[in-house]
Structures are given as structure tokens and as C-alpha cells.
Amino acid sequence: MPDQTDGSDDSIKVFVRVRPHISDEDGSSDLERQECLQVDSLNSVTMLSKPDPKLFTFDRVAGPQTTQEEVFGVVGRTIVDSCMQGYNGTIFAYGQTGSGKTFTMVGPSEEGHLTMKLRGVIPRTLDYLFSLINREHQKRGELVQFLCKTSFLEIYNEQVFDLLDTASVGLHLRENIKRGVYVDG
């Protein structure tokens, strides 16, 4: 996949992460469990359905052995590079409960398990963004200014939650021709 950092590739990309099975999550033994999904390449997976398997193609597939650093390198780094060029960037994590969204985006949810190696996309993205800003300040001094705005939202059962302001209630997504998409409430 070519590295587009000039904002010229502003299309939506779909990345899929296949998380490994956690041995004690369903009470079954490894012998009882059958794989239902096979990662075929960096761009495709096969759902091992009956009667016929189904092939799905994406912009990128991260298999069960993919590290957090590799996920960031494919998903977060290019978005931050585009943001440094003045473009907006969005990372949208979607999946059912227990599919690994929080682990991928933040890191382990259990206290004491968050290590540098297991940090998710969000902390890595912020580290990378501010390291680039610091580098630009060192090169150009105060001649350059940066404005960073972020939202950390959860949409669950068609309700919007601001994860940076847990006291917020009654939030709605709105769209305005001048403001673009924004959260109201």
C-alpha cells in the first residue's frame, strides 16, 4: 500500500483486524473449537461458512499475530501525516461487543497490563502527533503554530457518548454545510 502523506488519497479505507481467540472466553477446549475465519493475505479473508466459503477483500487485513505497533503503522501513522499537512483525519472503530475495538484503540483494559508494547492506536497516534509538532517547533521555532482538535466518541444503541466528558448527555451528530459534521449537545 503506497504511503500517501500529501492528502491526495482522501478516500475511506477499510481495515480489518482479526483478533486471536482467547482460550478461556467461551469455556471450550482447543479441540472443540473450529476456526470460522481464515486470513488469506494482507487484503483478504475467507469466512469458512457452509455450504460455501465466502471471500472478502479489504484495503488491509491484520491477522491474529499482528502487533499493536504494526496496526498503528498501517492505520494511525498515515492519518497523522495527513493531519500534519492540514487535512482532517478520522479513525472509526466498528464491531460487536468483545471483538477487540478497545484493545486495538487503547490497549489492554485490565489494570497493570498496559505496557509500551501493548499501547493501542490512540496513545501511539498522540505520541507520534506531538513528536512531529515538537520536531517542527525545533526546526522553525515559534514561526509555526498548530491547532489540534480531537473527539473521542462512542455510539452505542444509537446514542452518542463523549468519552472525554462522561457528564455529557443527550448528544447528537449533526451536519452543517459550513461546520461539517459535529456533535451537538
C-alpha positions in Angstrom: 0.0 0.0 0.0 1.6 3.3 -1.0 2.3 5.9 1.6 0.1 8.9 0.9 1.0 11.8 3.2 0.1 14.7 0.9 -3.7 14.3 1.5 -4.2 13.3 -2.2 -5.6 10.0 -1.2 -8.6 11.2 0.9 -10.7 8.1 0.3 -12.2 6.0 3.0 -10.1 2.9 3.8 -11.4 -0.2 5.5 -9.0 -2.1 7.7 -10.0 -5.4 9.4 -8.3 -6.8 12.5 -8.8 -10.4 13.3 -8.1 -10.9 16.9 -6.8 -14.2 18.3 -9.2 -16.5 20.2 -8.9 -16.2 23.9 -8.8 -19.7 25.2 -11.0 -19.2 28.3 -13.6 -16.9 26.8 -16.1 -19.5 25.8 -15.2 -22.5 28.0 -14.5 -24.7 25.0 -11.2 -26.6 24.6 -9.0 -26.0 21.6 -10.1 -29.4 20.2 -13.8 -28.4 20.3 -13.3 -25.1 18.7 -13.2 -24.7 14.9 -11.9 -21.6 13.1 -14.5 -19.7 11.2 -12.3 -17.2 9.5 -9.1 -17.6 7.6 -6.7 -14.7 6.8 -5.6 -15.3 3.2 -3.4 -12.2 2.5 -2.9 -8.6 3.6 -6.1 -7.8 1.8 -8.5 -10.7 2.1 -10.2 -13.1 4.5 -12.3 -16.2 3.9 -15.3 -16.9 6.1 -15.4 -20.6 6.4 -19.2 -20.9 6.1 -21.2 -23.8 4.8 -22.1 -24.8 2.2 -19.5 -22.5 0.5 -16.7 -20.4 1.9 -17.0 -16.6 1.2 -14.1 -14.4 0.3 -14.0 -10.8 1.5 -11.5 -8.2 0.3 -10.4 -5.0 2.2 -7.8 -2.3 2.0 -5.8 -4.1 4.7 -6.3 -7.2 6.9 -4.4 -7.5 10.2 -4.2 -11.2 11.3 -4.3 -12.5 14.8 -0.5 -12.2 15.1 -0.3 -8.6 14.1 1.2 -6.4 16.8 -0.2 -3.1 18.1 2.8 -1.3 16.5 2.0 -2.8 13.1 -1.7 -1.8 13.4 -0.6 1.8 14.2 1.8 1.8 11.3 -0.9 1.0 8.9 -3.8 2.9 10.4 -2.6 5.8 12.6 0.7 6.9 11.1 -0.7 7.9 7.6 -3.6 9.7 9.1 -1.3 11.8 11.4 1.0 12.5 8.5 -2.1 13.8 6.5 -3.2 15.9 9.6 0.3 17.5 9.7 -0.4 18.6 6.1 -3.6 20.3 7.2 -6.1 17.6 6.5 -8.8 16.2 8.8 -8.4 12.6 9.9 -10.8 10.1 11.4 -10.3 6.6 12.8 -13.7 4.8 13.2 -13.6 1.5 15.1 -16.6 -0.7 14.5 -17.5 -4.2 15.7 -19.6 -6.2 18.1 -19.0 -6.3 21.8 -15.9 -8.3 22.6 -14.4 -8.0 19.1 -11.3 -6.1 20.2 -12.1 -2.5 19.5 -10.9 -1.2 22.9 -7.8 -3.3 22.8 -6.9 -2.1 19.3 -7.7 1.6 20.0 -6.5 2.0 23.6 -4.7 -1.2 24.7 -5.5 -3.7 27.4 -8.4 -2.8 29.7 -7.0 -4.7 32.7 -5.1 -2.5 35.2 -1.4 -3.2 35.2 -1.3 -4.7 31.7 -0.8 -1.5 29.7 2.8 -1.7 28.6 4.5 0.4 25.9 4.3 -2.7 23.6 0.6 -3.1 24.1 -0.5 0.6 23.7 -3.2 1.0 21.2 -3.7 3.3 18.2 -4.9 6.3 20.3 -1.9 6.7 22.6 0.5 5.9 19.7 -1.2 8.4 17.5 -1.0 11.1 20.1 2.7 10.3 20.8 3.5 10.5 17.1 1.5 13.7 16.5 3.2 15.6 19.3 6.6 14.3 18.4 6.1 15.7 14.8 4.8 19.0 16.3 7.9 19.2 18.6 10.2 18.5 15.6 8.5 21.3 13.6 9.0 23.7 16.5 12.6 22.8 16.8 13.1 23.4 13.1 11.1 26.6 12.8 10.7 27.9 16.3 7.6 29.9 17.0 7.1 30.7 13.3 4.7 27.8 13.0 1.6 27.2 15.1 -0.6 24.1 15.4 -4.2 23.7 16.3 -5.2 20.2 17.4 -8.8 19.3 18.0 -10.0 15.8 18.9 -13.1 14.0 19.7 -13.3 10.6 21.4 -16.9 9.4 20.8 -18.8 6.2 21.3 -22.0 5.4 19.5 -23.9 2.6 21.3 -27.5 1.8 20.7 -27.8 4.9 18.5 -26.8 7.1 21.5 -23.7 9.3 21.3 -21.3 9.4 24.3 -18.3 11.8 24.7 -15.7 9.7 26.3 -13.6 12.7 27.2 -16.6 14.3 29.1 -18.5 11.5 30.9 -21.0 14.0 32.3 -22.3 14.9 28.8 -25.8 13.6 27.9 -28.2 14.0 25.0 -25.5 14.3 22.4 -26.4 14.2 18.7 -24.4 14.1 15.5 -25.3 17.0 13.2 -24.1 18.2 9.8 -23.8 21.8 8.7 -22.6 23.0 5.3 -20.2 25.4 7.0 -19.1 23.4 10.1 -19.2 20.0 8.6 -20.2 17.1 10.9 -20.2 18.0 14.6 -21.5 16.8 17.9 -24.4 18.9 19.3 -25.4 18.8 22.9 
